[in-house]
Amino acid sequence: MPGKARCGEFLPVIRSSVTRRGTYEESACLLCAADTRGWDMRNLFVVWNDIQATGIPLIDEYHKGVIYTMNSLHYFLGAKNSRDIAMPLVAILEQYVNLHFKAEESLLREAQYKDADQHALHHITIKRILHLLLSRLKRHGKTDELLMFLMAWWKEHIEIYDNAYAKHVNEYLRNKMNESV
């Protein structure tokens, strides 16, 4: 699985992405654009490190929770006779991602982040794809598509989308704390 991820036929979507200039542009599907090299696949599916931190405690804790759930799902999907354990994790992952997105969108609106609506649209796309892949896993046992998507999505979510708003939201939270003192 290391290297360039390929989506094949199952993700024919166009998404908006943030460029280095901070503007949105159309690009190919998430998996085709994602490079998964450099992620530690030997022990954990996704490894949390401080580089991924936004500096926003609530968001960083949500991110860690998503990672823990993804790692558990990865482990049990790969273990023999563990499908019964993995399937409840599928529901937990979907619920946790939805909860994380709601909290993130609420914070972005509160902080009056200029691209909050675009960020929310990105979340809608991700939720639809995740739901589709989780449904396929439940019906057909297809794990590769789900795991490739999770890896690519996670890397993009942190490195592009969350880094785009982190500075603005951190500044908003600092100002809010200073006003309350």
N, C-alpha and C positions, 0 to 999 in steps of 0.2 A: 503493500500500500504506500510506502514512501514515494515521494516524487510528485509529479503533476497529477492531480486528481481529474478524473473524467466523469462527466455526468451521464453520457449516453442519451437515451431517449427520455429518461424520466424527469428531467428538470428543464423543459423548454421555456424558461422564463427570461425576461429581461429585467434587470434590476438597476436601480440608481446607485451610484457609488460616489463617495467623496474623493475628489482629486486632492493632490497636495496643496492646491490653491484654495481648498475649502469649498469648492463648488461641486454640484452634483452633475454627473454625466451618465449616459446610458452605457452599459457594458454587457458582456456575455453573461451566461449563467454563473452562479456562485462557484460551482465545482470546477468548471473549466478555467476559471481565473485564479483558483487557489493553488498555491504551492505548499505542499505539506512537508517538505524536507525540513529537518531540524527539530521536529517534534519527537520526544522520547516515546517510542512505541514499545520498548522492551518491557517496562514495568507498569507504567501508567499510560493510559490513552492520552490524556492531556495533563501537563504538569503546570501548576500555578507557580508563577514567580513574580517578584516585585515589579518587573518591567511591565507586566499586564495591569498593574494597579492604576486606577483612575485618580486615587487620592480622595475619593468620595466614599466614606466608610460604608454606607448602606449599599451602594452599587458594588463595591468590592466584595462585600459579604455575599451578596446575591451571586456574583460571578463564581466565587469559591463553591457555593452550593451547587450551581449548575455543573461545575467541574467534578465535584464529588459524585454527583448522580451519573454523569457521563462515564466516569471511570468505573463505577459499579456496574453499569449496564454493559460496558465493553467487556469487563471481566466475566460476567455471567453469561453473556451471549457466546463467549468463546469456550466456556467450561463445559465438560461433558455432563449431560443429564441435568443441566441447570436452567433449562428453558422456563420451568415453573417459577423459578426465582426471578428470572429476567423480566418476565411479562409485567409484573406489578411495577417494576422500575420504569417501564415504558410510560405508564400512566403518570407516575411521579415526575418524570422528566418533562412531559408535556405540560403538566400543571405548574411545575416550578418555572419553566421558561415563560409561560403566560403571566405568572405572578411577577416575575422579574421585569418583563416588558411593561406591565402596568405601572410598577413603581418607577421605572426609568422614565417613561413618558410623562408621568405626573410631575416628577422632579424637573424635567426639561421645560414643561409648560410653566411651572412655578418660577423657574429661573429666567423665563422669557427667552429661551434659546431660539435664535432665528430660524434654525432648520428643524425645529421640533416636529412639525408636520411631516417633513420628509423622513425623519427618523421613525415616526410612527408608521408610515407607509412601508418602510423597510421591514418593520416588525410584522406587519400583516403578511407580507410575502413569505417571511421566514416561518411564521406559524402555519401557513397553508402548506408549505413544502414539508415541514416537520410532521404535520398531521398526515399527509399523504404517505410519507415514508414509514411512519409508525403503523399506519393501517396496513401497509404492505407487509411489514414485519409480522403483525398479528395474523394476517391471512395466509401468507406464503413463506414466512420464515426468512425473508431476504434481509440479511444483516449487513452485507457489504455496502449497499447503497446508503443505509442509515449511518453507518460509521464513517464513511467517506464524507457525507454531508456534514455530520457533526464536527468533524475535524476542520473542514474547510470553513464552515460557518463560524466556528468559535474563533479561529485565527482572524478572520475578517472582522467579526464583531468587535473584538478587542482592539486590533491594530488600526482599523480605519474608522468605524463608526463611533466607538466610545472615545477614542483619542480626539476626535473632532469636537466633541462637546466638553471634555473634561476641564479644560482651562476656563471656559466660560462659567460652568456650574461651580467649580471651586471658588472662583472669584465672587460669584453670587453668594455662596454659603459664608465666605469670609465677611463680606459686607453685612450679611444678615446677622452674623454673630456680633460684629462690632456695634451694630445698631441696638442690640439687646443688652449690651453691657452698660 
